[in-house]
Amino acid sequence: MRSITYEALQAEQAWMVVSDQLNQRNTLLSRGITQLERQYQSLPVASRLMTLRYHLRQSLRRLTAESRQRPSSADHAAALNQQWCHVHELYFLLRQVDAELATARDQSDHLNQWLDTLESRVYKSALVHLN
């Protein structure tokens, strides 16, 4: 029987929190792209968001594949270290997405107005322990 440590639970919770946040950003990007495609003058911003969304999805696929390739009989400390590395990579990706969204918001009044109408659902307090 495998034992679970507190550190492993913390890493798993951090993985779930940052994955949920990235999932929300992916949905937001998708909906934002759809909104921007309706306005001809917003197409360059929509194109940047499409590229950002593609980068986000590819990075998530790569990190998920890497975490699945880890052998189950591997050293517990090494596996935990690898999982925290992945969590921090995901968190860095999340910050990149947020920075690009802020830039896109500055460049597109239509996107800015649309984002202001949305209900904000970001759990910043849950992400604090990842810093």
C-alpha positions as CSV (number, residue, x, y, z in Angstrom):
1,M,0.0,0.0,0.0
2,R,1.3,3.4,-1.0
3,S,1.6,6.1,1.7
4,I,0.6,9.7,1.0
5,T,2.5,12.5,2.5
6,Y,1.4,16.0,3.3
7,E,3.8,17.4,0.8
8,A,2.4,15.2,-2.0
9,L,-1.1,16.4,-1.1
10,Q,0.1,20.0,-1.2
11,A,1.6,19.5,-4.7
12,E,-1.6,17.8,-5.9
13,Q,-3.8,20.6,-4.6
14,A,-1.5,23.2,-6.2
15,W,-1.6,21.3,-9.5
16,M,-5.4,21.3,-9.4
17,V,-5.7,25.0,-8.5
18,V,-3.4,26.1,-11.3
19,S,-5.0,23.7,-13.8
20,D,-8.4,25.1,-12.9
21,Q,-7.2,28.6,-13.5
22,L,-5.6,27.7,-16.8
23,N,-8.8,26.0,-17.8
24,Q,-10.7,29.1,-17.0
25,R,-8.3,31.2,-19.1
26,N,-8.6,28.8,-22.0
27,T,-12.4,29.3,-21.9
28,L,-12.0,33.0,-21.6
29,L,-9.6,33.1,-24.5
30,S,-12.0,31.1,-26.7
31,R,-15.0,33.3,-25.9
32,G,-12.9,36.4,-26.3
33,I,-11.7,35.3,-29.7
34,T,-15.2,34.7,-30.8
35,Q,-16.2,38.2,-29.6
36,L,-13.2,39.9,-31.3
37,E,-13.8,38.1,-34.6
38,R,-17.1,39.9,-34.9
39,Q,-15.3,43.3,-35.1
40,Y,-13.1,43.8,-38.2
41,Q,-10.8,46.3,-36.4
42,S,-10.2,43.8,-33.6
43,L,-8.9,41.0,-35.9
44,P,-5.2,41.5,-35.1
45,V,-5.9,41.2,-31.4
46,A,-8.0,38.1,-32.0
47,S,-5.1,36.6,-34.0
48,R,-2.7,37.2,-31.0
49,L,-5.2,35.6,-28.6
50,M,-5.5,32.6,-31.0
51,T,-1.7,32.2,-30.9
52,L,-1.7,32.5,-27.2
53,R,-4.4,29.9,-26.8
54,Y,-2.5,27.5,-29.1
55,H,0.6,28.0,-27.0
56,L,-1.4,27.4,-23.8
57,R,-2.9,24.2,-25.1
58,Q,0.4,22.8,-26.4
59,S,2.2,23.6,-23.2
60,L,-0.5,21.9,-21.1
61,R,-0.4,18.8,-23.4
62,R,3.4,18.7,-23.0
63,L,3.4,19.0,-19.3
64,T,0.6,16.5,-18.9
65,A,2.4,14.0,-21.1
66,E,5.6,14.5,-19.1
67,S,3.9,13.9,-15.8
68,R,2.2,10.7,-17.1
69,Q,5.6,9.3,-18.3
70,R,6.9,9.3,-14.7
71,P,7.4,5.7,-13.6
72,S,5.2,4.7,-10.6
73,S,8.2,3.1,-8.8
74,A,10.3,6.2,-9.0
75,D,11.9,7.8,-6.0
76,H,9.2,9.7,-4.1
77,A,11.3,12.8,-3.5
78,A,12.2,13.0,-7.1
79,A,8.6,12.5,-8.2
80,L,7.5,15.2,-5.8
81,N,10.2,17.6,-7.0
82,Q,9.2,17.0,-10.6
83,Q,5.5,17.6,-9.8
84,W,6.4,21.0,-8.2
85,C,8.5,21.9,-11.2
86,H,5.4,21.3,-13.4
87,V,3.2,23.3,-11.1
88,H,5.6,26.2,-11.3
89,E,5.8,26.0,-15.1
90,L,2.0,26.0,-15.2
91,Y,1.9,29.0,-12.9
92,F,4.4,30.8,-15.0
93,L,2.2,30.0,-18.1
94,L,-0.8,31.4,-16.2
95,R,1.0,34.7,-15.5
96,Q,2.0,34.9,-19.2
97,V,-1.6,34.4,-20.3
98,D,-2.7,37.1,-17.8
99,A,-0.1,39.5,-19.0
100,E,-1.1,39.0,-22.7
101,L,-4.7,39.4,-21.8
102,A,-3.9,42.7,-20.1
103,T,-2.0,43.8,-23.2
104,A,-4.9,42.8,-25.5
105,R,-7.3,44.6,-23.2
106,D,-5.3,47.8,-23.6
107,Q,-5.2,47.4,-27.4
108,S,-8.9,46.6,-27.9
109,D,-11.7,48.6,-26.5
110,H,-14.2,46.0,-27.7
111,L,-12.4,43.3,-25.7
112,N,-12.1,45.6,-22.7
113,Q,-15.9,46.3,-22.7
114,W,-16.7,42.7,-23.1
115,L,-14.4,41.6,-20.3
116,D,-16.0,44.2,-18.0
117,T,-19.4,42.6,-18.5
118,L,-18.2,39.2,-17.4
119,E,-18.4,37.9,-13.9
120,S,-14.8,37.7,-12.5
121,R,-14.0,34.3,-11.1
122,V,-10.3,34.3,-10.2
123,Y,-9.2,32.7,-7.0
124,K,-6.1,34.7,-6.3
125,S,-6.0,33.6,-2.7
126,A,-5.6,30.0,-3.8
127,L,-2.6,30.9,-6.0
128,V,-0.7,32.9,-3.3
129,H,1.1,29.8,-1.9
130,L,2.5,29.1,-5.4
131,N,4.7,32.2,-5.3
